[in-house]
Amino acid sequence: MSNIINNREEAAKFIFRATFGPKGSDIDNLVAMGEEAWFDQQFNLEPSLHTPLMRAYSAASYTGKGVEFSKEQRYSAWFNIGITGADQLRQRTAFALSQIFVVGPAPKVFPHYAVEYYDILVRNSFGNVRDILEAITLSPVMGKYLSLANSKKHDPLTNSYPDENFARELMQLFTLGLNKLNMDGSEKLDADGNTIATYSQNDIEELARVLTGWRLDTNITPMKQLTKYHDYDEKVVWGQVFPAGQTGYEDLTQALDFLFNHSNTAIFLSKLLIKRLTISNPTPGYIRRVARVFRDNGFGVRGDMKAIIKAILLDRSLTDGHADSGTETGNSSKKYHFGKAKEPLIVLTNFCRALDVTSNDPSRWWDVFMLSQGGVGQAPLFAESVFNFYEPDYAPEGEFSEKGLTAPEFTLFTMENLINLSNKLWKRIQSWDNDKTTSWSWNKTIHDNAINEPLTYIELINDVFYGGLMSEQLQSYMLNMLDDMTIRGLSDDKKIEEALFVVQCSPEFRCQE
């Protein structure tokens, strides 16, 4: 098969979408090997799991006190793997999945259980969507978070009913969405021009009955059935009969099979994955093409994550270098804009990978940027609700909403978050000479060697941080800035720090093409 990615510019854009950012020779390696060989390599790498790292960090931190856990250690494991892990495509996909199949923070989800849940997504990133649906449904973390654990059949003596929480979110957020969709992601309309709901309140209640009887076995192993709490009577969901007498697992299997095969699911999940990985405003044609691969990978397999990922990252609307017309027939009059704003965690990992940041402590990674909702607005598995950090179709007031465009990540761009993010990256820039055991650091030798040759240094900056995609306007701005700092007699160290600060806060670095 001939390669689609044929030059360094295309390779750079691809790496920014498919990984946590280019590092070292990543871009040149992709150009040399081609995307098919690159995919094969990534698909065959062993998954980097977070749980062993977190346990090791906990043991190092609490020696002699018993093994304890904190969210900081979970974040340290996440950053270690995100910055240094070889299996970048798997980790980037797992992060995207974590923003679809959301679980939130304590008190319901504790750090050592959350990391186990994240590893479910890591393991299954290259598997099948059907397996992901079952794994997250039976996860004890999800069981606690959306209160499926210990949901019981109706008890007339106490007038208690099955918990509806997970049943609702399984349909609304994890599979179907609220309204029926056309293959291009647009909403179907009835004869009166109204949207058509994918499920009813009765469906929620009946699905809650289907899902009764699951209980925690341990806090890290899949939930088990407690037969006395399962509803064995006949249920009817979406017009589908669930026969009386089926076991809890048989009911679950029938429900997940139906949802997985529903016409909406391929479209709904494809659109969400596109938005998390590539662009915020995919064209109808883009959505349609990926949804078709979701339905059939070319070999009769539905929900093949490897095929879906390749379809998303290699779609012609990306590789042709422009958004296509919106439909496969070219009849759309709507404008579709390229790219997306990077969310805070992507900005952090992009920058740290470019600097080749490492930990000064061989036993663990410290200094996790004080990640919290009060920090940069985002941390892994720390969304405020099951609806994620932002609505998938959020559009800021002004030009975005007026043009009918979405920019979900802008939800996080409060003034406080933006200032905190820049401050944390400034701290990272200044860590080049930091030898504290509890900190991260990076080697600035290549910057030292180039800083007194402004054109050479800007070429270095362009290559390391922008993958060669830096605009002439920004290059000219930085050249003038370096000249001005030389005239003012600033030290080489100060020039490097100021230049890198401009890099991290530039719109070109904060956005993804």
Salt bridges, closest charged atoms under 4 A:
GLU9 OE2 - LYS13 NZ 3.41
ASP26 OD2 - ARG353 NH2 2.99
ASP28 OD1 - ARG8 NE 2.80
GLU36 OE1 - LYS310 NZ 2.91
GLU72 OE2 - LYS71 NZ 3.40
GLU116 OE2 - ARG55 NH2 3.57
ASP119 OD1 - HIS50 ND1 3.11
GLU134 OE1 - ARG130 NH1 2.97
GLU164 OE1 - ARG168 NH2 3.45
ASP184 OD2 - ARG288 NH2 3.80
GLU206 OE2 - ARG209 NH1 3.04
ASP231 OD2 - ARG209 NE 2.73
ASP251 OD2 - HIS230 NE2 2.95
ASP251 OD2 - LYS235 NZ 2.65
ASP257 OD1 - ARG130 NE 2.74
ASP315 OD1 - ARG289 NE 2.72
ASP324 OD2 - ARG289 NH2 2.54
GLU328 OE1 - ARG292 NH1 3.17
ASP356 OD1 - LYS23 NZ 3.15
ASP367 OD1 - LYS427 NZ 3.31
ASP367 OD2 - ARG428 NH2 2.71
ASP393 OD1 - LYS275 NZ 3.72
GLU399 OE2 - LYS403 NZ 2.87
GLU409 OE2 - ARG276 NH2 2.61
GLU409 OE2 - LYS340 NZ 3.31
ASP448 OD1 - LYS444 NZ 2.58
ASP463 OD1 - ARG8 NH2 2.51
ASP484 OD2 - ARG488 NE 2.93
ASP493 OD1 - LYS444 NZ 2.67
GLU498 OE2 - LYS494 NZ 3.19
GLU513 OE1 - LYS13 NZ 3.45
